[in-house]
Amino acid sequence: METVGVIGLGIMGSAIAANLMQAGLRVVGTDVSEAALGAFAGAGGVPSDSPLEVAEAAEIIVTSLPSAAALGDVVGGERGLTKGAYDGRIVIETSTLALVDKEHARDRLAKSGVTLLDCPISGTGAQARNKDIAVYGSGGRAAFERSRPVLRGFARDHYYLGEFGNGSRMKYIANLLVAVHNVAAAEALALGEAAGLDEATVLDVIRAGAGTSRMLEIRGPMMVEKRFLPATMTVDNFIKDLNIIGEFAAASGLDATLLRAVLPLYEALQSASRGQQDTAAVRASYGGTGARRQR
C-alpha cells in the first residue's frame, strides 16, 4: 500500500486525508493541533510528530496550511522538511498564500532535494469532503505528472498550468469570483425576504435559472437557514485570502473595483466577532429576520 503524507489537518487537510484513505492509500499526517491529530487517527490515519517524520514515511506529501508562517515552520522549523535530505520527495502545496512565500519555500526545499509544486485548491471544505474540488497545479512538469495519482485521490479535477506560481495566480482569480458571488447570493436572498417572498423558494427558483452561481448553490442553503457553523471557510481565513488577492491585483495593474466593494462586508463580520463563522454569514449583514435567527 502506497504511503502519502498530509501536513495540516484542518478543514481542508482532514478532508484530503480522508479521501486519500478512501482511495486505498496509507496516509501519514501531522498537525500542531492535538485534537486534529486525534480525529485523524480515529479516521484511520497514521499520526506523526513532525513534518520531518512525515517526509521519512512518504515520498509525496500534501500540505494544507493557514498562513505563510505555518509554511515557513513546516519547511524550516526545528523538525521541518529541510532538516533532512530527501532527494526525490514532492510536496503538493495546496494553501492560498502570497506567491513570494511559496517561492521562498520552493527555493529552500530545492536545496534538500525536495520539489515543491504550487497547487492551490478551488472549493470549500464541504466540497473537499465530497471530493468535489479542483486543483490548480504549477511547477515542475515531471513532478506534477508523478503526483497525478495522488491528486486523483482527493480532487474531482486537476489542471497543469505551467510554470511555478500559475496555480496561485489562477486561484486568486477564482477567489475574486467567490468573494463577489457569495455577497451577490446573500444580497439576492435578502431582497427576496424584503419583498415578502419565502427565501427557500427564492433559492430553489433562482438555482434553476440563469441567475444561479456555485456560491448560491453551496452557501444559499446555509444563508436561508441562518446556519453559519460549522464553517467550511472561515471569515478570518477568507479575509486573509482577499488581502492577498488585492495585493496581487494591484501589482498586476488592475483596479479591482468589485473586490474593494465586497471586502468591507467581510471585515464587518470580523469586527462583529464572526471571524470563525462561515463566509455565508455575510447574509446577516443585510438584516431582516435572518439577523435575529442567526446561530
Stockholm file with secondary structure:
# STOCKHOLM 1.0

chainA/1-295         METVGVIGLGIMGSAIAANLMQAGLRVVGTDVSEAALGAFAGAGGVPSDSPLEVAEAAEIIVTSLPSAAALGDVVGGERGLTKGAYDGRIVIETSTLALVDKEHARDRLAKSGVTLLDCPISGTGAQARNKDIAVYGSGGRAAFERSRPVLRGFARDHYYLGEFGNGSRMKYIANLLVAVHNVAAAEALALGEAAGLDEATVLDVIRAGAGTSRMLEIRGPMMVEKRFLPATMTVDNFIKDLNIIGEFAAASGLDATLLRAVLPLYEALQSASRGQQDTAAVRASYGGTGARRQR
#=GR chainA/1-295 SS CCEEEEECCSHHHHHHHHHHHHTTCEEEEECSCHHHHHHHHHTTCEECSSHHHHHHHCSEEEECCSSHHHHHHHHHSTTSGGGSCCTTCEEEECCCCCHHHHHHHHHHHHTTTCEEEECCEESCHHHHHTTCCEEEEBSCHHHHHHHHHHHHHHCSEEEECSSTTHHHHHHHHHHHHHHHHHHHHHHHHHHHHHTTCCHHHHHHHHHTSTTCCHHHHHHHHHHHHTCCCSCSSBHHHHHHHHHHHHHHHHHTTCCCHHHHHHHHHHHHHHHTTCTTSBGGGGGGGGCSHHHHHCC
#=GC SS_cons         CCEEEEECCSHHHHHHHHHHHHTTCEEEEECSCHHHHHHHHHTTCEECSSHHHHHHHCSEEEECCSSHHHHHHHHHSTTSGGGSCCTTCEEEECCCCCHHHHHHHHHHHHTTTCEEEECCEESCHHHHHTTCCEEEEBSCHHHHHHHHHHHHHHCSEEEECSSTTHHHHHHHHHHHHHHHHHHHHHHHHHHHHHTTCCHHHHHHHHHTSTTCCHHHHHHHHHHHHTCCCSCSSBHHHHHHHHHHHHHHHHHTTCCCHHHHHHHHHHHHHHHTTCTTSBGGGGGGGGCSHHHHHCC
//
